[in-house]
Structure formats: structure tokens, C-alpha cells
Amino acid sequence: MSVISIADLFKVGPPLTEAEQVGRATSIDALSKRAMAGETLRLFDQRREGKTSLALAVLARANAAHLATCNLPLDEYPTAQAAAARILAQLGGALRTARRAEQIGGAAARIAGRIARATDSEDLAPLADLADTAQPSELTLPSVLTALRERLRTSDRRAVMLIDEAHLIGDWGPEDQAAIRALLKDEQRRLGVLLASSEDSAQRTLVPILQFLGEPFVLPHIAREDWQHDLRERFKRAELSLEEPALQRLLDLSTGQPYCTMLLARQCAELGGAFGTVNVDVVELALPTVERHEAWQRLRYS
């Protein structure tokens, strides 16, 4: 088994698909039901807990259920203008937004055009007419969000939006922050919103802006039984024998924290390839490498 294949089996870092996640089915079920019912939900937790992966799985389910969806990662679109362009591109219909972006020019329009060409949401386009008719000066976040609320109110469509790294809303101006609050206050409940952020950043900057809007969604720790079943299967697929004491030692050391568990499991798999098996000695041999990661020291559960 090559290192590349091991990296695929024991993914560390990037968002995971629903099928790749461990022990999250119940949480995805519950979060999907609430989001598609139009609730605003706060996913605030420490970093590397799987918040983004969970939320993206909900968007995938909503899309499969023919709801309009918007993924707004504010680390990639940090300004209110860029966020407006992203929302318009995802909910305004790919082809119409691309045409409009070519017409109006400007930085935000160019962003919208690039996003639009990479999407295919013409049939899920509550903002399609805005993309066709809006003037450049109207493409502000308040105008886009107001139009979104109106389109959803006057149609039978529902939508789900993920705002990832949501604490970056704290860098926006008061008018843009007020537009977000107005969106979250909408009583029509046709738009579900997932607000994902690290707990510390959210408490410092986002919670005062939200003014009690949104309900917390607690991400439970992954059950040890789920980890045991999943890791046995992954090591089997890697054609490695995983001894039971080694599995228990791995989980004791990582405390079952998602990032740390996969980090140590991957290192064990890479080292175990030399012996064809992963025993307690291999786990101990892998430990000094993962201990060098800052995440290992900061994220494991106490």
C-alpha cells in the first residue's frame, strides 16, 4: 500500500465527505432536518473537530433534496462585497451570473463570474433575476440578502446556507452586519443557516453581533466504539494487521479527538508498512512524530 493510498485512508486536514466521516451519521441527520426546516444553527467548537465537514454534508443532502444551497467560506471571501458576489453566483444561476458579471465588470463581478462558471445551479436560482437586472451599485451584501429573502418569501423554494469561519463577519461594517441579522431573523423560515466558527473566535467577535440569534448545535464526541470499528476497517483496507492492544493504545493517546486520532493512525499505518502489522511498539514509535504537531498538544480532550 503506497503512502498516497494511506493518506487517502487516513485523511488529516481537508473537509471530509459524509462517507469519509466517522460516527457522524446521527449528527448529520439531526442537523440536516433542522437546517432544511429553516433554522439558524451555531456550530461553535474548537478547531479540527469536523464542523466544516459536518456542515458540507448537510449542504450535500439539501442539494440532493432539491433545495438551493450556498457555501460561503469567509476565509476565502472575507469582505462583504466578495461575500455578496459569492452568494449571487451560487444562488443566482451559473449562466446568468456569468453573463451579468461580464457586463458589469469590477472586482466583485469578476469574482462572481469565476464562481458562476464553476457551478451549475441554473435550476436552483432564487436570485437569477437579480443577476440579470441589478446594477453594479446594487450588488451590495444588504441588497443581495434582501433580494434573497424576498425571492424565498414569494416562492415555494427553500434554501440552506453555510457561513464558514463566520467570526470574520466581525470585520464587516455595521450595515453589512445588520443585513446578516435581518437574514437570520426572517420569520418565513425558508432559509436554513449554518454558522460555523471556532468557539474562541465566535465568542470574541461573532456572538455580540448575533444578539442571541441562532441555536447552538453541540457536536458530540465520536464514540469509542465507532472509532474502533472504523479504524479496524481502514487498517484492513491498508492490508495491515492491527493488533487489539495497539488500537486501544492509539485511542487512549489520541483521546478520540478527530484530528489527533487520524494523525496518529496515519503515522502508525505508514510505519506499520515496514512490518506488515501495527502493534503497541509501532504506536509508541509513531508517537514522537505526532507529538511535534501543535494540534496534538492543544486539541486532545482532557
C-alpha positions as CSV (number, residue, x, y, z in Angstrom):
1,M,0.0,0.0,0.0
2,S,1.5,3.3,-1.0
3,V,1.9,6.4,1.1
4,I,-0.7,8.1,-1.1
5,S,-3.2,5.4,-0.5
6,I,-2.6,5.6,3.2
7,A,-3.1,9.3,3.1
8,D,-6.5,8.7,1.4
9,L,-7.5,6.2,4.0
10,F,-6.4,8.3,7.0
11,K,-7.2,11.9,5.9
12,V,-5.9,14.7,8.1
13,G,-7.0,18.3,7.5
14,P,-9.3,18.8,4.5
15,P,-13.1,18.6,4.8
16,L,-14.4,15.1,4.5
17,T,-17.4,13.7,2.6
18,E,-20.2,12.2,4.6
19,A,-19.0,8.7,3.7
20,E,-15.5,9.5,5.0
21,Q,-16.6,10.8,8.4
22,V,-16.5,8.6,11.5
23,G,-19.5,8.3,13.8
24,R,-21.3,11.4,12.5
25,A,-24.4,9.9,10.8
26,T,-26.7,10.8,13.7
27,S,-25.4,14.4,13.9
28,I,-25.8,14.8,10.1
29,D,-29.3,13.5,10.3
30,A,-30.3,15.9,13.1
31,L,-28.5,18.9,11.6
32,S,-29.9,18.3,8.1
33,K,-33.5,18.1,9.4
34,R,-33.2,21.3,11.3
35,A,-31.4,23.3,8.6
36,M,-33.8,22.2,5.9
37,A,-36.7,23.3,8.2
38,G,-35.3,26.8,8.1
39,E,-33.4,27.1,11.5
40,T,-30.3,29.1,12.1
41,L,-27.8,26.9,13.9
42,R,-24.5,27.7,15.6
43,L,-21.7,25.2,15.1
44,F,-19.1,26.6,17.5
45,D,-16.4,24.3,18.8
46,Q,-12.6,24.0,19.0
47,R,-10.8,23.8,15.7
48,R,-10.3,20.5,13.9
49,E,-13.5,19.0,15.3
50,G,-15.1,18.4,11.9
51,K,-17.5,21.3,11.9
52,T,-17.0,22.2,8.2
53,S,-17.2,18.5,7.1
54,L,-20.4,18.1,9.0
55,A,-21.9,21.3,7.5
56,L,-20.9,20.4,4.0
57,A,-22.5,17.0,4.4
58,V,-25.7,18.9,5.3
59,L,-25.4,21.0,2.1
60,A,-24.9,17.9,0.1
61,R,-28.1,16.4,1.5
62,A,-30.0,19.6,0.9
63,N,-28.8,19.7,-2.7
64,A,-29.9,16.1,-3.2
65,A,-33.3,17.1,-1.8
66,H,-33.5,19.8,-4.5
67,L,-33.1,22.8,-2.1
68,A,-30.9,25.7,-3.2
69,T,-27.6,25.7,-1.4
70,C,-24.8,28.2,-0.8
71,N,-21.4,27.5,0.7
72,L,-19.9,30.8,1.9
73,P,-16.4,30.2,3.3
74,L,-15.4,33.6,4.7
75,D,-11.7,32.7,4.8
76,E,-11.9,32.7,1.0
77,Y,-14.4,35.6,0.6
78,P,-13.7,37.7,3.7
79,T,-15.2,41.1,2.6
80,A,-18.9,41.8,2.5
81,Q,-18.5,42.6,-1.3
82,A,-16.9,39.3,-2.0
83,A,-19.5,37.5,0.1
84,A,-22.3,39.2,-1.9
85,A,-20.7,38.1,-5.1
86,R,-20.3,34.5,-3.8
87,I,-24.0,34.3,-2.7
88,L,-25.2,35.8,-6.0
89,A,-23.0,33.3,-8.0
90,Q,-24.2,30.3,-6.1
91,L,-27.9,31.2,-5.8
92,G,-28.3,33.4,-8.9
93,G,-27.9,30.8,-11.6
94,A,-24.5,30.0,-13.0
95,L,-25.0,31.0,-16.6
96,R,-27.0,34.2,-15.9
97,T,-24.5,35.4,-13.3
98,A,-21.6,34.8,-15.6
99,R,-23.3,36.8,-18.3
100,R,-24.0,39.6,-15.9
101,A,-20.5,39.6,-14.5
102,E,-19.1,40.1,-17.9
103,Q,-21.4,43.1,-18.4
104,I,-20.9,45.0,-15.2
105,G,-17.1,44.4,-14.6
106,G,-15.4,45.3,-11.3
107,A,-13.7,43.1,-8.7
108,A,-16.9,41.7,-7.2
109,A,-18.3,40.9,-10.6
110,R,-15.2,39.2,-11.7
111,I,-15.3,37.0,-8.6
112,A,-19.0,36.2,-9.3
113,G,-18.2,35.3,-12.9
114,R,-15.4,32.9,-12.0
115,I,-17.5,31.2,-9.3
116,A,-20.5,31.0,-11.6
117,R,-18.6,29.3,-14.4
118,A,-17.5,26.6,-11.9
119,T,-21.1,25.9,-10.7
120,D,-24.2,24.5,-12.3
121,S,-27.2,25.9,-10.4
122,E,-29.4,27.3,-13.1
123,D,-32.3,25.1,-11.9
124,L,-31.8,26.3,-8.2
125,A,-31.7,30.0,-8.8
126,P,-33.8,32.2,-6.4
127,L,-31.6,35.2,-7.3
128,A,-31.5,34.6,-11.1
129,D,-33.5,37.7,-11.9
130,L,-31.3,39.8,-9.7
131,A,-28.2,38.6,-11.6
132,D,-29.9,39.7,-14.8
133,T,-31.2,43.1,-13.8
134,A,-29.1,44.5,-10.9
135,Q,-26.9,47.5,-11.5
136,P,-23.3,47.4,-10.2
137,S,-24.1,49.8,-7.4
138,E,-26.9,47.5,-6.2
139,L,-24.7,44.5,-5.8
140,T,-24.0,45.1,-2.1
141,L,-24.5,42.5,0.6
142,P,-27.6,44.2,2.0
143,S,-29.2,44.3,-1.4
144,V,-28.4,40.7,-2.2
145,L,-29.6,39.4,1.1
146,T,-32.8,41.5,0.9
147,A,-33.4,40.1,-2.6
148,L,-32.8,36.6,-1.3
149,R,-35.3,36.9,1.5
150,E,-37.9,38.4,-0.9
151,R,-37.4,35.6,-3.5
152,L,-37.8,32.9,-0.9
153,R,-40.8,34.6,0.6
154,T,-42.7,34.8,-2.7
155,S,-41.8,31.3,-4.0
156,D,-42.1,27.8,-2.8
157,R,-38.3,27.3,-2.7
158,R,-36.2,26.6,0.3
159,A,-32.5,27.1,0.7
160,V,-29.7,26.2,3.1
161,M,-26.6,28.4,3.5
162,L,-23.3,27.6,5.3
163,I,-21.3,30.6,6.5
164,D,-17.9,29.1,7.5
165,E,-15.4,31.0,9.5
166,A,-18.4,33.1,10.5
167,H,-16.5,35.1,13.1
168,L,-15.0,37.1,10.2
169,I,-18.4,38.9,10.0
170,G,-16.9,40.9,12.8
171,D,-14.6,42.7,10.3
172,W,-17.6,44.0,8.3
173,G,-19.2,47.4,8.6
174,P,-22.4,47.9,10.7
175,E,-24.7,48.0,7.7
176,D,-23.5,44.6,6.5
177,Q,-23.7,43.1,9.9
178,A,-27.2,44.4,10.2
179,A,-28.1,42.7,6.9
180,I,-26.9,39.4,8.3
181,R,-29.0,39.8,11.4
182,A,-32.1,40.7,9.3
183,L,-31.5,37.5,7.2
184,L,-31.3,35.4,10.4
185,K,-34.4,37.0,11.9
186,D,-36.6,36.2,8.9
187,E,-39.7,34.5,10.3
188,Q,-40.6,32.8,7.0
189,R,-38.1,30.0,7.9
190,R,-37.5,29.2,4.3
191,L,-33.7,29.6,4.7
192,G,-31.6,27.4,7.0
193,V,-28.3,28.9,8.0
194,L,-25.3,27.1,9.5
195,L,-22.8,29.4,11.2
196,A,-19.5,27.6,11.7
197,S,-16.6,29.0,13.7
198,S,-14.1,28.1,16.3
199,E,-15.6,28.6,19.8
200,D,-13.0,31.2,20.9
201,S,-13.2,33.4,17.8
202,A,-17.0,33.2,17.9
203,Q,-17.3,34.3,21.5
204,R,-14.9,37.2,20.9
205,T,-16.3,38.6,17.8
206,L,-19.5,36.9,16.5
207,V,-21.7,36.4,19.5
208,P,-22.1,40.1,20.2
209,I,-23.1,40.7,16.6
210,L,-25.6,37.9,16.5
211,Q,-27.5,39.3,19.5
212,F,-28.9,35.9,20.6
213,L,-29.8,34.8,17.1
214,G,-29.2,31.2,16.3
215,E,-29.5,28.0,18.3
216,P,-26.4,26.1,19.4
217,F,-25.8,22.7,17.9
218,V,-23.5,20.6,20.1
219,L,-21.1,18.3,18.2
220,P,-20.8,15.2,20.4
221,H,-17.5,13.4,20.7
222,I,-17.2,10.4,18.4
223,A,-18.0,7.2,20.4
224,R,-15.0,5.0,21.0
225,E,-17.0,2.0,19.5
226,D,-17.3,4.0,16.3
227,W,-13.6,4.7,16.2
228,Q,-12.8,1.0,16.9
229,H,-15.0,-0.3,14.1
230,D,-13.8,2.3,11.6
231,L,-10.1,2.0,12.3
232,R,-10.2,-1.7,12.1
233,E,-11.7,-1.4,8.6
234,R,-9.2,1.2,7.5
235,F,-6.2,-0.8,8.5
236,K,-7.7,-3.8,6.9
237,R,-8.1,-1.9,3.6
238,A,-4.4,-0.8,4.0
239,E,-3.6,-4.5,4.2
240,L,-2.2,-4.1,7.7
241,S,-2.9,-6.2,10.7
242,L,-4.0,-4.0,13.6
243,E,-3.5,-5.7,17.0
244,E,-6.2,-5.0,19.6
245,P,-3.9,-3.6,22.3
246,A,-2.4,-1.3,19.7
247,L,-5.9,0.0,18.7
248,Q,-6.7,0.7,22.4
249,R,-3.4,2.4,23.0
250,L,-3.9,4.6,19.9
251,L,-7.3,5.7,21.1
252,D,-6.1,6.3,24.6
253,L,-3.3,8.5,23.4
254,S,-5.4,10.5,20.9
255,T,-8.4,10.7,23.3
256,G,-10.7,10.1,20.3
257,Q,-10.3,13.7,19.1
258,P,-10.9,13.5,15.3
259,Y,-7.8,15.3,14.0
260,C,-5.4,13.7,16.5
261,T,-6.8,10.2,16.1
262,M,-6.4,10.3,12.3
263,L,-3.0,11.9,12.7
264,L,-1.7,9.1,14.9
265,A,-3.5,6.4,12.9
266,R,-1.9,7.6,9.7
267,Q,1.6,7.7,11.2
268,C,1.0,4.2,12.6
269,A,0.0,2.9,9.1
270,E,3.0,4.5,7.5
271,L,5.4,2.9,10.0
272,G,3.5,-0.4,10.1
273,G,4.0,-0.9,6.4
274,A,7.6,-1.9,7.2
275,F,6.4,-4.7,9.5
276,G,3.1,-5.7,7.9
277,T,1.4,-5.2,11.3
278,V,0.6,-2.4,13.8
279,N,1.3,-3.4,17.4
280,V,1.9,-1.4,20.5
281,D,5.5,-0.9,19.7
282,V,4.6,0.7,16.4
283,V,2.2,3.1,18.1
284,E,4.9,4.1,20.6
285,L,7.3,4.6,17.7
286,A,4.8,6.8,15.9
287,L,4.1,8.9,19.0
288,P,7.1,11.3,19.0
289,T,6.3,12.3,15.4
290,V,2.7,13.4,16.1
291,E,3.7,15.0,19.4
292,R,5.6,17.6,17.4
293,H,2.3,18.8,15.9
294,E,0.9,21.8,17.8
295,A,-2.6,20.4,17.3
296,W,-1.6,17.3,19.3
297,Q,-0.8,19.3,22.3
298,R,-3.8,21.7,22.0
299,L,-6.7,19.6,20.8
300,R,-6.8,16.3,22.7
301,Y,-9.6,16.0,25.2
302,S,-8.8,16.3,28.9
